Amino acid sequence: MLEFPPQDKIEVFANEQGLICFRSAGDIENTEEQIVCLTIGQFRSVMKNSQDLIARADEFKRGLT
C-alpha cells in the first residue's frame, strides 16, 4: 500500500473485487473518509497517459493554460 503524507492521508490498494482503490481519510479537511475505485482498465489508462497528465498538471500549476 502507498501513502502520501503530508496532505490528506491517501492509501492506494487493490480490493477483493479486483479494483484499484484510493482512500482519503479526510484528516486535513475534516471530511469523511472517501474511496474511489477504478477498474483495472481505467487504472491502466491512467498509467498509459500518466506523462501527459503530469505535464498538463504542471502547466496548470504554473498558470500556463
DALINNOR-V908401 format. One record per pair of residues at least 12 apart in sequence whose ideal C-beta (glycine too) atoms are under 10 Angstrom apart, sorted by sequence separation. I is the first residue (numbers start at 1). J is the second residue. D is the distance in Angstrom with one decimal. If there is no record, write none. Layout:
i:I j:J d:D
i:I j:J d:D
This chain:
i:1 j:13 d:5.0
i:10 j:22 d:6.1
i:11 j:23 d:4.6
i:22 j:34 d:8.6
i:23 j:35 d:4.8
i:24 j:36 d:8.3
i:1 j:14 d:9.3
i:10 j:23 d:6.9
i:11 j:24 d:8.2
i:22 j:35 d:7.0
i:23 j:36 d:8.2
i:9 j:23 d:8.4
i:10 j:24 d:5.4
i:11 j:25 d:7.7
i:21 j:35 d:5.6
i:22 j:36 d:5.0
i:23 j:37 d:9.4
i:8 j:23 d:9.9
i:9 j:24 d:7.1
i:10 j:25 d:7.8
i:21 j:36 d:7.0
i:22 j:37 d:7.7
i:8 j:24 d:5.0
i:9 j:25 d:4.3
i:19 j:35 d:9.7
i:20 j:36 d:9.4
i:21 j:37 d:4.4
i:22 j:38 d:7.9
i:7 j:24 d:9.0
i:8 j:25 d:6.4
i:9 j:26 d:8.5
i:10 j:27 d:9.8
i:19 j:36 d:9.6
i:20 j:37 d:6.8
i:21 j:38 d:7.7
i:8 j:26 d:6.4
i:9 j:27 d:5.2
i:19 j:37 d:4.0
i:20 j:38 d:4.9
i:8 j:27 d:5.5
i:9 j:28 d:8.3
i:18 j:37 d:9.8
i:19 j:38 d:6.4
i:20 j:39 d:7.9
i:2 j:22 d:9.6
i:3 j:23 d:10.0
i:7 j:27 d:8.8
i:8 j:28 d:4.7
i:15 j:35 d:8.8
i:17 j:37 d:7.9
i:19 j:39 d:6.2
i:20 j:40 d:6.9
i:6 j:27 d:9.8
i:7 j:28 d:6.4
i:8 j:29 d:6.4
i:18 j:39 d:8.1
i:19 j:40 d:7.7
i:22 j:43 d:9.9
i:1 j:23 d:9.4
i:3 j:25 d:9.7
i:5 j:27 d:9.2
i:6 j:28 d:8.3
i:7 j:29 d:9.5
i:11 j:33 d:9.9
i:13 j:35 d:9.6
i:15 j:37 d:6.6
i:17 j:39 d:9.6
i:18 j:40 d:6.6
i:20 j:42 d:7.9
i:21 j:43 d:9.9
i:5 j:28 d:9.9
i:8 j:31 d:8.3
i:14 j:37 d:9.5
i:19 j:42 d:8.9
i:20 j:43 d:4.3
i:9 j:33 d:9.6
i:10 j:34 d:9.9
i:11 j:35 d:9.2
i:13 j:37 d:9.7
i:19 j:43 d:8.5
i:20 j:44 d:9.4
i:8 j:33 d:9.9
i:8 j:34 d:9.3
i:14 j:40 d:9.0
i:20 j:46 d:8.8
i:20 j:47 d:9.9
i:14 j:43 d:9.4
i:12 j:43 d:9.7
